[in-house]
Amino acid sequence: MIRILEPRLANQIAAGEVVERPASVVKEAVENSLDAGATRIEIDVESGGTRLIRIRDDGTGIDGDDLALALARHATSKIDSIGDLEAVQSLGFRGEALASIASVSRLTLTANTEASSVQGQQAFCEGRDMSVAVKPAPHPRGTTLEVRDLFYNTPARRKFLRTEKTEFGHLHEVVQRQALSRPAVTFVLRHNGKQTLQLNAAVSEAELLRRVATVCGTDFAEHAVVIERQAGPMRLWGWVAEPTFSRSQADLQYFFVNGRVIRDKLVSHAIRQAYRDVLFHGRHPAFVLFLELDAAGVDVNVHPTKHEVRFRDSRSVHDFLFGTLSRALADVRPGQPAPTEPATGSEERAFQPGMNLASGGSPTLLGQGDQILSAVGASSHRFDGGSSGQMSRWREPALSRVPQPEFAQEPAEIPPLGFAVAQLHGIYILAENQHGLVLVDMHAAHERITYERLKQARDGSGITRQPLLVPLTLAVSSREAAIAEEQSGELASLGLLIEATGEESIVCRELPAALKDADAEALVRDVLGDLLEFGTSDRIASSLDELLSTLACHTSVRANRRLTLPEMNALLRDMEETERSGQCNHGRPTWVQLGMSELDKLFLRGR
């Protein structure tokens, strides 16, 4: 027999989707506060949020006549029509959060829309019967949400909660994410009466970076690359950590779309592609990035928790993210000048990071511009692992011609990586610059230089295709066959000549010549899978890069190879001109800077 669910049961079912743990309550309530225009949000919790969650804000508040209605399902002030749903501007819009929370807790909602603190109203709702009682209650302009005894009437859900420490950890992370999304809002978090987090409103760039450092750590801020780029309706800004600041797990990854915290497969794929050959095996990048685009270009109504989105033009978003990040990471090189003017307008300009060695410690990344050196191999001071060739002015000094007084007299004449002074155990180059000592892993550095030149040569000539002696016929799904026919031009640019021979069959006639020994069937299926999932594929490029990386590794200068001072200086100059020269092909660092202050600490000078 079919029956209509009673309201209390329906709300509890909805609560199972929206309210997973105390952190979910905080997320939904804070989003409501932000939608109300709050400039200060205070959060008090007890026992990890299971006993008490109290959230106060100074937003627009809720009218007394609407308090009871605010606790009803599908009641919202944020959208009014299908047009509003297609271009959602607010964080919340379903009108389910408060009703779902009230169904599994004892909820008190106090609000006031007036400046007078005596005109507030209070609504109380308990999960047993969902009846709402409203009474006058003094309250300043804004809203206070109080949730007690979460899941008191849902023992099964309460049983699956973790320890107090774990639940508060999830709650703390939610508050941090929301604080990053709204820098102009002050956030205060207290647990069991003890203040654990206070983030004051950030207005200036310095205050914004201070908030990022508070959430992500000072090391992240010191190793951050500034990103700022706009292309048409899309704008990407924020910070990505240089590859040397990588993580063993994907914990410092914050991505926001129009101010909304999201976790999206397409975004993750684009970022992984950008970091592909600069991260050590198994490491994860760290970033705080904000993507802004037309609200009509993104669908936020695809998951109950609103953590997932769907882009209407996913290919353009993917290419924009990948292009911006790869450009920024590619130009991380020693001695990149600081920006002289901010990026403005709709020009496709990005902050291009470089190494600022003025601090003498770990490099700080700064810079701007959209020019990427495209002809590194044409450098007049190329290091070829053999003869030094024609020397530039930086190659001229021999060991005896690199005295310290010259560093103090002419600092502008000293290149970022300085001049080589010695070779250590046939592995490391010791160089002196105006800030101290530079240590270079000569094999790793030369491997990156050779690798980048090989990629430039390949990109210049394009991908050469080779016909298969026996064409490869594959049985595929109807979607794969359709995408193969639809994206035949894209596949051809990747070096694949594929034809659809039926609704569920394709034939591959040509492969990239360099991949003639690869598993053709696995390669084709992986490429088609990427095209279906992300609208693009990097399988071919990744496979070709692996071959070039292996070639670069085998042809680079080996350990225990004795280099002359001119050869060592030539290698340093090539590093300064090569993209991604801070890491080898496998993600290992190629050089480190030891400033005079660090050297003085080692020998207790000045103590």
VEXDREN-2710 file (C-alpha; in Angstrom, 1 decimal):
% VEXDREN-2710
k/r/px/py/pz
1/MET/0.0/0.0/0.0
2/ILE/1.3/3.4/-1.0
3/ARG/1.2/6.1/1.6
4/ILE/2.4/9.7/2.0
5/LEU/5.2/10.0/4.6
6/GLU/4.4/12.0/7.7
7/PRO/6.3/15.3/7.9
8/ARG/8.5/14.3/10.8
9/LEU/9.7/11.2/9.1
10/ALA/10.2/13.0/5.8
11/ASN/12.3/15.6/7.5
12/GLN/14.4/13.0/9.2
13/ILE/15.0/11.3/5.9
14/ALA/16.1/14.6/4.4
15/ALA/18.3/15.2/7.5
16/GLY/20.1/12.0/6.6
17/GLU/21.3/13.7/3.4
18/VAL/22.0/17.1/4.8
19/VAL/23.0/16.6/8.4
20/GLU/25.8/13.9/8.5
21/ARG/27.6/15.2/11.7
22/PRO/27.9/18.4/13.7
23/ALA/30.1/19.9/11.1
24/SER/27.2/19.7/8.6
25/VAL/25.0/21.8/10.9
26/VAL/27.8/24.4/11.2
27/LYS/28.2/24.5/7.4
28/GLU/24.6/25.0/6.7
29/ALA/24.1/27.6/9.4
30/VAL/27.2/29.6/8.5
31/GLU/26.1/29.6/4.8
32/ASN/22.8/31.1/5.9
33/SER/24.6/33.7/7.9
34/LEU/26.8/34.6/4.9
35/ASP/23.8/34.8/2.6
36/ALA/22.3/37.3/5.2
37/GLY/25.3/39.6/4.7
38/ALA/26.9/38.9/8.1
39/THR/30.2/40.6/8.8
40/ARG/30.8/38.8/12.1
41/ILE/30.0/35.1/12.9
42/GLU/30.6/33.6/16.4
43/ILE/30.4/29.8/16.8
44/ASP/30.2/28.2/20.2
45/VAL/30.2/24.4/20.5
46/GLU/30.3/21.8/23.3
47/SER/31.3/18.2/23.2
48/GLY/32.4/18.4/19.6
49/GLY/29.0/19.9/18.6
50/THR/26.9/17.0/19.8
51/ARG/25.7/18.7/23.0
52/LEU/25.5/22.3/21.8
53/ILE/26.1/24.4/18.6
54/ARG/25.4/28.1/18.9
55/ILE/26.0/30.4/15.9
56/ARG/25.5/34.2/16.2
57/ASP/25.7/36.6/13.3
58/ASP/25.0/40.3/12.6
59/GLY/23.2/39.8/9.3
60/THR/19.9/41.1/8.1
61/GLY/18.0/38.7/10.5
62/ILE/14.6/37.1/10.0
63/ASP/11.3/38.9/10.4
64/GLY/9.3/37.7/13.4
65/ASP/6.3/36.7/11.2
66/ASP/8.6/34.4/9.2
67/LEU/10.3/32.6/12.0
68/ALA/7.9/29.7/12.1
69/LEU/8.0/29.4/8.3
70/ALA/11.8/29.4/8.3
71/LEU/11.7/26.0/10.0
72/ALA/9.3/24.5/7.4
73/ARG/10.6/22.3/4.6
74/HIS/11.1/24.0/1.2
75/ALA/10.8/27.4/2.7
76/THR/13.4/29.9/1.5
77/SER/13.8/33.6/0.7
78/LYS/16.7/33.0/-1.7
79/ILE/15.1/31.9/-4.9
80/ASP/11.6/32.5/-6.3
81/SER/11.5/31.0/-9.8
82/ILE/13.1/28.5/-12.2
83/GLY/15.2/31.4/-13.5
84/ASP/16.7/31.9/-10.1
85/LEU/17.5/28.2/-9.8
86/GLU/19.4/28.3/-13.1
87/ALA/21.7/31.1/-11.9
88/VAL/21.9/30.6/-8.1
89/GLN/23.8/33.6/-6.5
90/SER/23.4/32.4/-2.9
91/LEU/25.1/29.6/-1.0
92/GLY/21.8/28.1/0.2
93/PHE/18.7/27.8/-1.9
94/ARG/16.8/24.5/-1.2
95/GLY/15.1/25.6/2.0
96/GLU/15.7/22.2/3.7
97/ALA/18.6/22.9/6.1
98/LEU/16.8/24.3/9.2
99/ALA/13.9/21.8/8.9
100/SER/16.3/18.9/8.6
101/ILE/18.4/20.1/11.6
102/ALA/15.2/20.7/13.7
103/SER/14.0/17.2/13.0
104/VAL/17.0/15.6/14.7
105/SER/17.7/18.1/17.5
106/ARG/16.2/20.7/19.9
107/LEU/16.5/23.9/17.9
108/THR/16.1/27.5/19.0
109/LEU/16.1/30.3/16.4
110/THR/16.3/33.9/17.6
111/ALA/16.3/36.8/15.2
112/ASN/15.7/40.5/14.8
113/THR/15.6/42.7/11.7
114/GLU/15.6/46.0/13.5
115/ALA/18.3/48.1/15.1
116/SER/16.5/47.9/18.5
117/SER/17.6/44.9/20.6
118/VAL/14.3/44.6/22.3
119/GLN/12.2/43.7/19.3
120/GLY/13.5/40.2/18.7
121/GLN/11.5/37.0/18.3
122/GLN/12.4/33.4/19.2
123/ALA/11.2/30.1/17.8
124/PHE/11.6/26.7/19.4
125/CYS/11.2/23.4/17.7
126/GLU/11.9/19.9/18.9
127/GLY/12.3/16.9/16.7
128/ARG/9.6/14.8/18.4
129/ASP/6.6/16.6/17.0
130/MET/8.1/19.4/14.9
131/SER/5.7/22.0/16.3
132/VAL/7.0/25.5/16.4
133/ALA/6.5/27.9/19.4
134/VAL/7.3/31.6/18.8
135/LYS/7.7/34.2/21.6
136/PRO/9.3/37.6/22.0
137/ALA/13.0/37.6/23.0
138/PRO/15.5/40.5/23.2
139/HIS/18.1/40.2/20.5
140/PRO/20.3/42.6/18.5
141/ARG/20.1/42.8/14.7
142/GLY/21.0/39.5/13.3
143/THR/20.3/35.8/14.0
144/THR/21.3/33.2/16.7
145/LEU/20.8/29.5/15.9
146/GLU/21.1/27.2/18.9
147/VAL/21.1/23.4/18.3
148/ARG/21.1/21.1/21.4
149/ASP/21.4/17.3/21.7
150/LEU/22.0/16.5/18.1
151/PHE/20.6/13.1/17.0
152/TYR/19.0/12.6/20.4
153/ASN/16.0/11.0/18.6
154/THR/18.0/9.2/16.0
155/PRO/20.2/6.7/18.0
156/ALA/21.4/4.9/14.9
157/ARG/22.9/8.1/13.5
158/ARG/24.3/9.2/16.9
159/LYS/26.0/5.8/17.3
160/PHE/28.1/6.4/14.1
161/LEU/29.5/9.7/15.4
162/ARG/33.3/9.6/16.2
163/THR/35.1/10.9/19.3
164/GLU/34.7/14.4/20.5
165/LYS/38.1/15.4/19.2
166/THR/37.4/13.9/15.7
167/GLU/34.0/15.6/15.4
168/PHE/35.5/18.9/16.4
169/GLY/38.3/18.5/13.9
170/HIS/35.7/18.2/11.1
171/LEU/33.8/21.2/12.5
172/HIS/37.0/23.3/12.7
173/GLU/37.9/22.4/9.1
174/VAL/34.5/23.6/7.9
175/VAL/34.9/26.9/9.7
176/GLN/38.3/27.4/8.2
177/ARG/37.0/26.7/4.7
178/GLN/34.2/29.2/5.1
179/ALA/36.6/31.8/6.5
180/LEU/38.8/31.4/3.4
181/SER/35.8/31.9/1.2
182/ARG/34.8/35.2/2.8
183/PRO/37.9/37.1/3.8
184/ALA/35.9/40.2/4.8
185/VAL/34.0/38.4/7.5
186/THR/35.2/37.9/11.1
187/PHE/35.0/34.4/12.4
188/VAL/35.3/33.3/16.0
189/LEU/35.2/29.6/17.1
190/ARG/35.0/28.4/20.7
191/HIS/35.0/24.8/22.0
192/ASN/33.9/24.1/25.5
193/GLY/34.3/27.7/26.5
194/LYS/37.8/28.0/25.1
195/GLN/38.5/30.1/22.0
196/THR/40.3/28.0/19.4
197/LEU/40.1/30.2/16.3
198/GLN/39.7/33.9/15.6
199/LEU/40.1/35.3/12.1
200/ASN/39.5/39.1/11.9
201/ALA/38.2/40.6/8.7
202/ALA/40.8/40.9/6.0
203/VAL/40.7/44.0/3.9
204/SER/44.3/44.6/2.6
205/GLU/46.4/42.1/0.7
206/ALA/48.7/41.7/3.8
207/GLU/45.7/40.8/6.0
208/LEU/44.4/38.4/3.4
209/LEU/47.7/36.6/3.2
210/ARG/47.8/36.6/7.0
211/ARG/44.4/34.8/7.1
212/VAL/45.7/32.3/4.5
213/ALA/48.8/31.7/6.6
214/THR/46.7/31.2/9.7
215/VAL/44.6/28.5/8.0
216/CYS/47.3/26.9/5.8
217/GLY/50.4/27.6/7.8
218/THR/53.2/30.1/7.4
219/ASP/55.3/27.7/5.3
220/PHE/52.5/27.7/2.7
221/ALA/52.4/31.5/2.6
222/GLU/56.2/31.6/2.2
223/HIS/56.2/29.2/-0.7
224/ALA/53.0/30.5/-2.4
225/VAL/52.8/31.5/-6.1
226/VAL/50.3/34.3/-6.6
227/ILE/47.7/33.5/-9.3
228/GLU/45.7/36.2/-11.0
229/ARG/44.2/35.7/-14.5
230/GLN/41.0/36.6/-16.3
231/ALA/39.8/35.3/-19.6
232/GLY/36.4/36.5/-20.7
233/PRO/33.8/35.7/-18.0
234/MET/36.2/33.5/-16.0
235/ARG/38.6/34.8/-13.4
236/LEU/41.0/32.7/-11.4
237/TRP/42.9/34.1/-8.4
238/GLY/44.6/32.8/-5.3
239/TRP/47.7/31.0/-4.3
240/VAL/49.4/27.7/-5.3
241/ALA/52.3/26.3/-3.5
242/GLU/55.6/25.8/-5.3
243/PRO/56.3/22.1/-6.0
244/THR/58.9/21.9/-3.3
245/PHE/56.1/22.5/-0.8
246/SER/54.1/19.4/-1.5
247/ARG/52.1/17.2/0.9
248/SER/51.9/13.6/1.6
249/GLN/48.1/13.8/1.5
250/ALA/45.6/16.1/-0.2
251/ASP/44.8/18.1/3.0
252/LEU/45.8/21.7/2.0
253/GLN/43.5/22.0/-1.1
254/TYR/40.9/24.7/-1.0
255/PHE/38.9/25.5/-4.2
256/PHE/36.0/27.9/-4.4
257/VAL/33.6/28.5/-7.2
258/ASN/31.8/31.9/-6.8
259/GLY/32.6/31.7/-3.1
260/ARG/31.3/28.2/-2.7
261/VAL/33.5/25.4/-1.3
262/ILE/33.6/22.6/-3.8
263/ARG/35.3/19.3/-4.5
264/ASP/35.1/18.5/-8.2
265/LYS/36.7/15.8/-10.3
266/LEU/37.2/18.1/-13.3
267/VAL/39.0/20.7/-11.2
268/SER/41.2/18.1/-9.5
269/HIS/42.1/16.6/-12.9
270/ALA/43.2/20.0/-14.3
271/ILE/45.3/20.8/-11.3
272/ARG/47.0/17.4/-11.3
273/GLN/47.8/17.9/-15.0
274/ALA/49.5/21.3/-14.2
275/TYR/51.7/19.7/-11.5
276/ARG/52.3/16.5/-13.5
277/ASP/56.0/16.6/-14.0
278/VAL/57.1/18.8/-11.1
279/LEU/55.9/16.7/-8.1
280/PHE/57.7/13.8/-6.5
281/HIS/56.0/10.5/-6.7
282/GLY/52.9/10.2/-4.5
283/ARG/53.0/13.9/-3.4
284/HIS/50.0/16.2/-3.6
285/PRO/49.9/20.0/-4.4
286/ALA/48.7/22.6/-1.9
287/PHE/46.5/25.5/-3.1
288/VAL/43.9/28.1/-2.2
289/LEU/42.1/29.1/-5.5
290/PHE/39.0/31.1/-6.3
291/LEU/37.2/30.6/-9.6
292/GLU/34.7/33.3/-10.6
293/LEU/32.4/32.9/-13.5
294/ASP/28.8/33.6/-14.6
295/ALA/26.4/32.0/-12.2
296/ALA/24.4/30.6/-15.2
297/GLY/27.6/28.8/-16.3
298/VAL/27.7/26.5/-13.3
299/ASP/25.0/24.1/-11.9
300/VAL/25.2/23.9/-8.1
301/ASN/22.1/21.7/-7.7
302/VAL/23.7/18.3/-8.3
303/HIS/24.3/17.1/-4.7
304/PRO/22.5/17.5/-1.4
305/THR/25.6/18.8/0.3
306/LYS/26.3/21.2/-2.5
307/HIS/30.0/20.1/-2.5
308/GLU/29.8/19.1/-6.2
309/VAL/29.0/21.3/-9.2
310/ARG/28.6/20.8/-12.9
311/PHE/30.0/23.3/-15.4
312/ARG/28.0/24.0/-18.5
313/ASP/31.3/24.4/-20.6
314/SER/33.5/22.0/-18.7
315/ARG/36.1/21.9/-21.5
316/SER/36.7/25.6/-21.3
317/VAL/36.9/25.6/-17.5
318/HIS/39.4/22.7/-17.6
319/ASP/41.6/24.3/-20.2
320/PHE/41.5/27.7/-18.4
321/LEU/42.6/26.1/-15.1
322/PHE/45.3/24.0/-16.6
323/GLY/46.7/26.7/-18.8
324/THR/46.8/29.3/-16.0
325/LEU/48.4/27.0/-13.4
326/SER/50.9/25.4/-15.8
327/ARG/52.0/28.8/-17.1
328/ALA/52.5/30.0/-13.5
329/LEU/54.5/26.9/-12.5
330/ALA/56.5/26.8/-15.7
331/ASP/58.0/30.2/-15.0
332/VAL/59.2/29.5/-11.5
333/ARG/62.9/30.1/-12.0
334/PRO/65.7/31.8/-10.1
335/GLY/65.8/35.6/-10.4
336/GLN/62.4/36.3/-11.8
337/PRO/61.7/40.1/-11.2
338/ALA/58.9/41.2/-9.0
339/PRO/55.8/42.7/-10.6
340/THR/55.7/46.3/-11.4
341/GLU/52.0/46.7/-11.9
342/PRO/48.9/44.6/-11.1
343/ALA/47.0/42.6/-13.7
344/THR/43.9/44.4/-14.6
345/GLY/41.1/44.3/-17.1
346/SER/40.1/41.3/-19.1
347/GLU/43.6/40.6/-20.5
348/GLU/44.8/37.1/-20.2
349/ARG/47.7/38.0/-17.9
350/ALA/48.8/36.0/-15.0
351/PHE/51.1/36.5/-12.1
352/GLN/54.2/34.6/-13.2
353/PRO/56.2/33.5/-10.2
354/GLY/59.9/33.8/-9.8
355/MET/62.5/33.4/-7.1
356/ASN/63.1/36.3/-4.8
357/LEU/66.3/35.5/-2.9
358/ALA/66.4/38.6/-0.9
359/SER/65.3/36.8/2.2
360/GLY/68.3/34.5/2.1
361/GLY/66.2/31.5/3.1
362/SER/63.7/29.5/1.2
363/PRO/62.8/31.2/-2.1
364/THR/59.7/33.4/-2.0
365/LEU/57.7/33.3/-5.2
366/LEU/56.7/36.6/-6.8
367/GLY/56.3/38.0/-10.3
368/GLN/53.9/38.8/-13.1
369/GLY/53.5/38.6/-16.8
370/ASP/52.4/36.3/-19.5
371/GLN/55.7/35.8/-21.4
372/ILE/57.1/32.3/-21.2
373/LEU/60.5/31.7/-22.7
374/SER/59.9/29.6/-25.7
375/ALA/63.4/29.2/-27.0
376/VAL/65.6/28.1/-24.1
377/GLY/67.5/25.9/-26.4
378/ALA/68.7/28.9/-28.4
379/SER/70.6/30.3/-25.4
380/SER/74.0/31.5/-26.3
381/HIS/75.4/30.1/-23.1
382/ARG/74.1/26.6/-23.4
383/PHE/75.5/23.8/-21.2
384/ASP/75.8/20.7/-23.3
385/GLY/77.6/18.5/-20.9
386/GLY/80.7/18.7/-23.0
387/SER/82.6/21.7/-24.2
388/SER/81.6/25.0/-22.8
389/GLY/81.3/26.8/-26.1
390/GLN/81.2/30.5/-26.4
391/MET/81.1/32.1/-22.9
392/SER/78.8/34.9/-21.9
393/ARG/79.9/37.6/-19.5
394/TRP/78.7/35.3/-16.6
395/ARG/81.0/32.6/-17.7
396/GLU/84.2/34.6/-17.7
397/PRO/85.2/34.5/-14.0
398/ALA/87.4/31.6/-13.0
399/LEU/87.8/30.5/-9.4
400/SER/90.3/33.1/-8.7
401/ARG/88.1/35.8/-10.3
402/VAL/85.1/35.5/-8.0
403/PRO/86.3/37.5/-4.9
404/GLN/83.8/38.4/-2.3
405/PRO/84.3/42.2/-2.4
406/GLU/82.8/42.3/-5.9
407/PHE/79.5/41.0/-4.5
408/ALA/79.2/44.0/-2.3
409/GLN/80.3/46.5/-4.9
410/GLU/78.2/45.4/-7.8
411/PRO/75.2/43.4/-6.6
412/ALA/73.3/44.0/-9.8
413/GLU/76.0/42.2/-11.8
414/ILE/75.6/39.0/-9.8
415/PRO/73.3/36.4/-11.4
416/PRO/70.6/34.8/-9.2
417/LEU/72.5/31.5/-8.8
418/GLY/75.8/33.3/-8.5
419/PHE/79.1/31.9/-9.7
420/ALA/80.4/28.3/-9.3
421/VAL/83.3/28.0/-6.9
422/ALA/83.7/24.2/-6.6
423/GLN/82.3/20.7/-7.3
424/LEU/81.6/18.4/-4.3
425/HIS/82.1/14.7/-4.7
426/GLY/81.3/14.9/-8.4
427/ILE/77.6/15.4/-7.6
428/TYR/76.9/18.9/-6.3
429/ILE/77.9/22.3/-7.5
430/LEU/78.8/24.9/-4.9
431/ALA/78.1/28.5/-6.0
432/GLU/78.3/31.8/-4.3
433/ASN/75.7/34.6/-4.8
434/GLN/75.2/37.8/-3.0
435/HIS/73.0/36.2/-0.4
436/GLY/75.2/33.2/0.5
437/LEU/75.7/29.7/-0.7
438/VAL/73.8/27.9/-3.5
439/LEU/73.9/24.1/-3.7
440/VAL/73.0/22.5/-7.0
441/ASP/72.4/18.8/-7.9
442/MET/74.1/18.9/-11.3
443/HIS/72.5/15.8/-12.7
444/ALA/68.9/16.8/-11.6
445/ALA/69.4/20.3/-12.9
446/HIS/70.8/19.2/-16.3
447/GLU/68.0/16.5/-16.5
448/ARG/65.4/19.3/-16.3
449/ILE/67.2/21.5/-18.9
450/THR/67.5/18.6/-21.3
451/TYR/63.9/17.5/-20.7
452/GLU/62.5/21.0/-21.5
453/ARG/64.5/21.2/-24.7
454/LEU/63.3/17.9/-25.8
455/LYS/59.7/19.0/-25.2
456/GLN/60.2/22.2/-27.1
457/ALA/61.6/20.2/-30.0
458/ARG/58.7/17.9/-30.0
459/ASP/56.1/20.7/-29.7
460/GLY/57.8/22.5/-32.6
461/SER/57.6/19.5/-35.0
462/GLY/54.3/18.2/-33.7
463/ILE/53.3/14.5/-33.1
464/THR/54.3/12.2/-35.9
465/ARG/51.8/9.4/-36.6
466/GLN/52.6/5.9/-37.7
467/PRO/50.1/3.6/-39.5
468/LEU/49.5/0.3/-37.9
469/LEU/50.4/-2.7/-40.0
470/VAL/47.2/-4.4/-38.8
471/PRO/44.5/-1.9/-37.8
472/LEU/43.3/-2.3/-34.2
473/THR/39.5/-3.1/-34.0
474/LEU/37.9/-2.6/-30.6
475/ALA/34.5/-3.3/-29.1
476/VAL/33.4/-0.3/-27.2
477/SER/30.3/1.2/-25.6
478/SER/27.9/3.3/-27.7
479/ARG/29.0/6.4/-25.8
480/GLU/32.7/5.7/-26.5
481/ALA/32.0/5.1/-30.2
482/ALA/30.0/8.4/-30.4
483/ILE/32.8/10.4/-28.7
484/ALA/35.4/8.8/-31.0
485/GLU/33.4/10.0/-34.0
486/GLU/32.5/13.4/-32.5
487/GLN/36.1/14.1/-31.4
488/SER/38.0/12.7/-34.4
489/GLY/39.8/16.0/-34.9
490/GLU/40.9/16.1/-31.3
491/LEU/42.1/12.5/-31.5
492/ALA/44.0/13.3/-34.7
493/SER/45.8/16.1/-33.0
494/LEU/46.9/13.6/-30.3
495/GLY/48.3/11.3/-33.0
496/LEU/45.4/8.8/-33.1
497/LEU/43.5/8.1/-36.3
498/ILE/40.2/6.4/-35.1
499/GLU/37.1/5.7/-37.1
500/ALA/33.7/4.5/-35.8
501/THR/32.8/1.3/-37.7
502/GLY/29.5/0.7/-36.0
503/GLU/27.4/1.7/-33.0
504/GLU/29.7/-0.2/-30.6
505/SER/32.9/-0.7/-32.5
506/ILE/35.9/1.4/-33.6
507/VAL/39.1/0.9/-35.5
508/CYS/42.4/2.5/-34.8
509/ARG/44.6/2.9/-37.9
510/GLU/47.4/5.2/-36.7
511/LEU/49.3/5.8/-33.4
512/PRO/52.0/8.3/-32.4
513/ALA/55.3/7.0/-33.8
514/ALA/57.0/7.4/-30.5
515/LEU/54.5/5.1/-28.8
516/LYS/54.6/2.3/-31.3
517/ASP/55.7/-0.2/-28.6
518/ALA/53.0/0.9/-26.2
519/ASP/49.8/-1.1/-25.4
520/ALA/47.6/0.4/-28.1
521/GLU/44.3/-1.0/-26.9
522/ALA/44.8/0.3/-23.3
523/LEU/46.0/3.7/-24.6
524/VAL/42.9/4.2/-26.9
525/ARG/40.5/3.1/-24.1
526/ASP/42.1/5.5/-21.6
527/VAL/42.0/8.4/-24.0
528/LEU/38.3/7.8/-24.8
529/GLY/37.6/7.5/-21.1
530/ASP/39.2/10.9/-20.4
531/LEU/37.3/12.5/-23.2
532/LEU/34.0/11.2/-21.8
533/GLU/34.9/12.3/-18.2
534/PHE/36.7/15.6/-18.7
535/GLY/36.3/16.6/-22.4
536/THR/40.1/16.4/-22.9
537/SER/42.9/13.9/-22.4
538/ASP/46.5/14.1/-21.5
539/ARG/47.3/10.4/-21.9
540/ILE/49.3/10.9/-25.1
541/ALA/51.2/13.9/-23.8
542/SER/51.9/12.1/-20.5
543/SER/53.2/9.0/-22.3
544/LEU/55.4/11.0/-24.6
545/ASP/56.7/13.1/-21.7
546/GLU/57.6/9.8/-19.9
547/LEU/59.7/8.8/-22.9
548/LEU/61.4/12.2/-23.2
549/SER/62.0/12.2/-19.4
550/THR/63.7/8.8/-19.7
551/LEU/65.8/10.0/-22.6
552/ALA/66.7/13.2/-20.7
553/CYS/67.8/11.2/-17.7
554/HIS/70.1/8.9/-19.7
555/THR/71.6/11.8/-21.7
556/SER/72.3/14.2/-18.8
557/VAL/75.6/14.7/-17.1
558/ARG/76.3/11.8/-14.7
559/ALA/77.6/11.8/-11.2
560/ASN/81.4/11.8/-10.7
561/ARG/81.8/13.7/-14.0
562/ARG/84.3/16.4/-13.3
563/LEU/83.2/19.8/-14.7
564/THR/85.3/22.9/-15.2
565/LEU/84.3/26.2/-13.7
566/PRO/83.0/27.5/-17.1
567/GLU/80.9/24.4/-17.5
568/MET/79.4/24.7/-14.0
569/ASN/78.7/28.4/-14.6
570/ALA/77.1/27.5/-18.0
571/LEU/74.8/25.1/-16.2
572/LEU/73.8/27.7/-13.7
573/ARG/72.9/30.2/-16.4
574/ASP/70.8/27.6/-18.2
575/MET/69.0/26.9/-15.0
576/GLU/68.1/30.6/-14.7
577/GLU/66.5/30.5/-18.2
578/THR/64.7/27.1/-18.1
579/GLU/61.1/26.6/-17.1
580/ARG/60.4/24.5/-14.0
581/SER/64.2/24.5/-13.2
582/GLY/63.5/24.2/-9.5
583/GLN/62.7/20.5/-9.9
584/CYS/63.9/17.7/-12.0
585/ASN/61.6/15.5/-14.2
586/HIS/60.7/13.4/-11.2
587/GLY/59.9/16.2/-8.8
588/ARG/63.2/16.3/-6.8
589/PRO/64.6/19.8/-6.0
590/THR/67.5/20.9/-8.1
591/TRP/68.9/23.6/-5.9
592/VAL/68.8/25.1/-2.5
593/GLN/69.8/28.5/-1.1
594/LEU/71.6/28.8/2.3
595/GLY/71.6/32.5/3.3
596/MET/74.3/34.1/5.4
597/SER/71.9/34.2/8.4
598/GLU/71.5/30.4/8.2
599/LEU/75.2/29.8/7.9
600/ASP/75.9/32.1/10.8
601/LYS/73.4/30.1/12.9
602/LEU/75.3/26.9/12.1
603/PHE/78.5/28.3/13.5
604/LEU/76.9/30.4/16.3
605/ARG/78.3/33.6/14.9
606/GLY/77.1/36.7/16.7
607/ARG/76.1/34.8/19.8
END
